């Protein structure tokens, strides 16, 4: 048998009554009658005791008989079955796994520190019990392997100066990366009968040896982008000022004076500090 089989043994409450009857009866016989029959009753009571199976909510019992798979009990309750059955408990509850921070290389070869948070549960007890050696350790190892593969598939971030324009990055594409991680883990953990409920990146940062350099690079990229916007706005304002002056004929400017005016306006509009004006009490040429 290669698939999970759900079984429901006999209710254990009747056998519990039989157990107490035999156990108390053996003690009574031993005290009152001092007969060796109490040994037989005690042995039968102990034999019955090994047949009880208690299944708690959201847990299961995998039943074996001399190495042969009999079935799985998933419905909670007290049961009684063959005392020679071997019972193995497997939890059906959702479990959290927070992986260790791993140092891996992203798609561009930059070392990053990354970890993942995984929510999983067992859905096929046969696969969890017999297809892998230790399903909990299997989850840990395969999660680390999936995270390493995921990090190598995407860059940490986009850098325009390198000509990289990736649609998906580890830092900005949280939903897409999480979906890819879930799909990768589902393929890896399906062999153990495990369902992936949620998988997402729990920690992401550049490795310590390049963190400072990458921070400066990000700051420089932000400054360049801001300067680009400022220059675009300043050019538009200068153009508008020249058009208004020409339209209203406030002053006539030749090409040299226009160039000087444009230079002054660009300095004022693009400078980091407030400009210090110089008053000219002479003509425009002085």
C-alpha angles and dihedrals in degrees: 000000000000101000137068116270120198115214135176115205127202118295111266100216095086091048089047089059090048090050094053091045092054094041095050091040092054091052091048092050091048093051102038105029102021088216124156088229088087088071091061092048091048092050091051091048091052090047090053091048092064091058097065117109121191116194117189123205114286092011132100140203121222108209124211131179112202091328096317119118110240102174146281128274111212102159111091120239144085115297139173125213141151107325089221091065117113113222126206120187120221122179118230094192123115111262132200124222122188108190125215120263107268127200108225138154120251124220091281093049096254113143112241135177113232139169135174138215114219129190113195144154139189116258101165112047094186093060093042092051102039112014095061132034098232115001095198092053088043089058092052096048096044092047091055090048092049092050092051091051093046094051091052091054098059136038120243091237143342121266116191094199091064094050093243114141106170119175092212125044132171093240103045106025099066098154095045093047092048091051091050091048092050092050092049092049093046090056092048098043098041089085088065095047092250126146119212109222097177138351127181141153110272099183132015130172142131115272115266095252093062101024095099094046092048091048091054089047092053091048091050091049090051092049092050091049091049092048090050091056092046093052092048091052093045093052090052092050093048091049091050092048093052092047092051093048091050093044096051093038092227093149135357114233127189122211094271093052091045089054091050091048092049090049092051094047093049091051091050095045099041101037122111091222134045113273120247106225122220115211116224112206093178132060127305089264094059 
